[in-house]
Amino acid sequence: MTCELDTETNDYFSGTSLYSKPYGHCLKETSVYPPPNHDNSRSSLLNVVVWLHGFYVPNNRYLFKNDGVNVRQRVLSSNRDVVLIAPYMGHGYFVGDVASGNFSTSALGEGKWGEKYLSDVLGGLAKWINAKSPPNLDIKNLVLACHSGGGSAMRGLVGTLGKYESRLRECWGLDCLYGKNDATFWYGLGKCQTYFYFGPTTAFQSVKLYLMVEGLADENGDQLTPSRPARNDIYVGIGHFDAFPVQGQMVSVGNKVNAFADQLITQRQLGAKPPMKGKSHTGEYAAQQAANLLKNFAFIPDIHYTIARKYLQERLSVVSLP
């Protein structure tokens, strides 16, 4: 049976917010947001952004109404005609250092789960538009975006898109590289133009991926001598505002981890250890460069959600949707 979606009373946010009905035959509880400028579109080909949330989201309505990313506002402010689709993956939280709750992303990486899920939601959206004569909705351009613990969901989903994989344009990872093999996975994937932005809690895998992309480190995180050519299909950026107080002065920081931030990674400053030389086969080179950055870069408070809000907005505003 088709996934059933419905609006909720007392939800006055601009545009249309849809939520899967309880026991509404959806593969996962789901929230869907077509912004106001989509209301005038008669096209059956949709630009779709799939948003994969992290911990501390108790239900799918909370995701749209109360979550710190405020994902609907990011879509609305971008003024882009995209349909936001957000599967709910459960409520994860920490008790001390122990992950608790029912947050789970394992299903997203099985078989053609992504294809089935997107077809399911498109069917539900079509039925909501016209129950008697549903339009034949399809995806023209697809973007996968994740925050925090949603990184594991994006890793799984990118491999189960089936017929929709050819429509995948970009993947956005917002402070999400927590897994010990994340850098190697994304370096080897090659299915989408990929953008990652990171803060201190994801610095080790993010810096490793940056060094790999720049041709300075191999898949183990060991230094490459000589270096190999840099790649241009993966972007790794450091979460920041336009300027930071560093060593007693305001320093402008570019979007990419190069120039100033690269200097902090690779040079000895303020007691940081020098870069490892040669191959250690233990990944100590990448780990030490991440440690240098963490010691010397002034991350802003609440960077974790700031990264999600700022860079989701930025990518929505500039992504190419041919």
N, C-alpha and C positions, 0 to 999 in steps of 0.2 A: 504494500500500500504506500501511497505517496505521503511524504512528510507534510504535516499540517502546521501552518503558521497563522498567527493572529496578532492583531495589535493589542495593546494593553490600555485600559482606561487610566486617566490621570498621568499620562506620559506626554508632556507638552513640548518636548524637544522638537526643534524644527526638522521637517522631513518626516519620514515614516519609519517607525521602529517596530519590527516584527519579532515575535518570540515563538519558539516551538510550543505547541500545546502539550500539556501533560498527557502521556500515553498517546502522543500524536504520530507514532510510527516513524520518527526521525532516527537516523543512526546514532546521533548524539543530540542532546539538548543544544539548541542553536539560537543565536540572535542574528538578525539581518537588518541592515540599515541602508536603504536607498536614500541619498540626500535630496533636498528639495529640487535641485536642478535636474535630477533624474526623472522627476514626475512628468516633465514635458517631453521626455524622450520616447519616441515610438519604436525605437530599434529593439529587436529581439536579441541582438548581440551585445553582451554586457562586458564591461570592464570590471573585474572582480578582484577585490583584495581580501584574502583570507587572513584573519587576525587570530594568532595563537597566544593566549594569555599565559601568565605564570601563576605563582602562588598567591594566596590571600584574596581569592575571588570566590565567595561562598555560593553564588548562583549566577545563572546567565543574565538575569536582569541587573544584578549588581555590577556586572561587567560593563554594561552600557551606562548605568546611572551613577555609580559611586566609585568605581575603580580609579586609582591615581593617574592612569594614562589618559582617561577621558577620551576614549578612542573615537566616539561619534563626533566630538568637537574637532578633533584633528581632521576628520574627513570633511566636515562642514566648512571649516576654515580654509581648506585647500581649494575649494570651489571647483573640484574635479567631479566629473560624472563617473563615479565608481560605486559599485554596490559592495558594501562591507558584509562579509559573512564570518561569523565567529562561533566556532564550536566550543561547547563548554566541556572542560576536561576534569572537572572536579575541584574540590577545595583542598589545597595544600597549604600547610603552615608548619612552623617549627616549634617544637617544645624543647627549649634549650638549643642544643646542636642537632637534635634528632628530627628528621622530616616526618611529619604526621599527616593524617587526613586521607582522602580518597583520590587525590590528583593522579591521573594516569594518562599516558600518551602512547601506550604500547600498541593499541589497535590501529593507530594511524599509519604504522609501518608495515601492515600485513596485506599481502596480495594486492588488490586494486582498491583498497579502502578509500583512498582519496577520490578516485573516479566515481565510485558508488555514492560517496557522501555528497560531492558537488552535484551530481545528477539528481540526487534525492532532494537537496535544498532548492535547486532550480525548478524542479517539479512542484514543490510546495509553494514557491514564489509565484509560479505561473497560475496555480490553482487559486491563490489568494487574489491575483489580479482579476481573474475571470473564471469562476468555478464551472460555468456551463461550457465555455469555449476557451480553455487555457492556451495562451500563446506558446509557441515552441521556442523557449529561451535557450540560449547557448552562450558560451564564453568566447569573447574575442581576444581579450588580454587578461592574463592572470598574474597576480603578485602574491607571494607568500611573505608574511611578516610576523615576527614573533618578539616577545619580550621575556627576559628572565628564564624561568623554568620552561617556557614555551619553546625554547631552543630544541629540546628533545623532540617535541611535536613536529617542528619544521624539518628536522633530520629525517623523521619517519615519513612525513607526508610527501616530501619531494620525490620519494621513490615509488609512490603508489598512485600517481595521478593518471595513469593510463592514457586515454585519448586526450586528456587535457594537458599532458606534458608539453605538447607542441605549442601551446598558447602561453606557456610560462615565460614571462619576460624578466622578472627580477625577484630576488630573495633578500629580505631585510632582516638582519639579526641585531636586536637592540639589547645590549648587555646580556648576552645569552650563552656565551661559550664556556659552560661549566664542565662539560664532559672531558675526560682525560684524552680522548681521541678526536675531539671536535676539530682541531686545526687540520689534522691529517684528512679527516672526512671531507671537509669543505674544499680543501686544496685539490683533492682528487675528483670532486664531483663533476664540475663542468657542464651543468645543466641550465644555469641561469646567471645573468649578471648579478653579482652578489655584493652586498654592502653590510659591513659590520661596524658597530660603534660600541665602545666599551668603557667601563669604569674599573675601579680597583679590584672588585670581586671576581672579575673575569679577565684580569690582565694577563695571566700566565698563558692561557691558550690563545688569547687575542694577539699578544706580542709574538708568540711563536708563529701564528698564521701570517702576521705582518712580515716577519723575517723570511718566511718561506716565499711569500708573494714577491718580495723584493729581491729574491735570489740569494739571500745571505745565509739561509739555514736550510737543512734538508728535513725530511719527514720525521726524523728522530729529534729535531731541535738542535742538531750539531752544526757548527759553523762550516760553511762551504768555502773551500779555497781551491781553485778560484770560484768566484760567485757565478751564478747562472743568470740568464736574462730574466728580467722582471716580467710579471704578468699584469695585464690590464683588465681582466674580467673579474677580479676580486679586489674590493676596496676595504681597507681596515682603518677606521678613524677613531680618534680618542674623544671621549665625551667632554665637552667644555663649553664655556661661554666664549665671547670674543677676546677677552683679556683676563689675565690672572696675575695675582701678586706672587712673584717668584723672586727669592733672594732680595727682598726689599724693594722691588720695582714691578710695575705693571708690564706684562709681556703679552703681546698679541700672539695667538696660536692659530695656525692654519688648520683646515679641516682634516688633512691627512696626517698620519703619524710620520711626518718627515721633518726636515729642518730642525726646529727647536725640540720637538718631542723625540725625534730620531737621535739628536745629540744626547738627550737624557738617557736613551736606551743604550747607546753604544760607547759613550765616553765616560771616563772616570770623573765623578763630581761629588763633592760633599761626602767623601768617605766611601762611595760606592766602589765595589770591586771592578777591576778592569775586565774587558771582554775576554771570554775564554778563547784560547788559541787552539786551532787544529780540531780534529774529530775526537770527541770524548765517548761517543756512542751511548751517552746517558741523557742527552738533552740539556746538559748543564749550561751550554751557551745561551739558549733561548731563555732558560729559567733565570740566569743571572741578568740578562738584559731586562727582563720584566721586573726583577728586583731593583735594578737601577732606576727604572722609571717610577716605580712605586715610592722609592725613597726621595725622589727629587721633584716629582710633579705634584702641584697643588690641586687635587680634585675638589670640586665644589661640593657643599653639603647636599644631601638628597640626590646625588648624581644618578642613582639607579632609575628613578622615575623621570628625572629631567631628560635623560637620554631618550627614553621612550617617547616622551611628548615632543621634544625638539626635533628629533631626527625622523620620527614618523611623519610629522608635519612637513619637514623639508623634503623627504622622498616623495610624498604624495604630490607636492607642488611641482616637482620637476620630472617625475617619471614619464617616459615616452609611452604613449598609448596609441600606436598607429592604427 
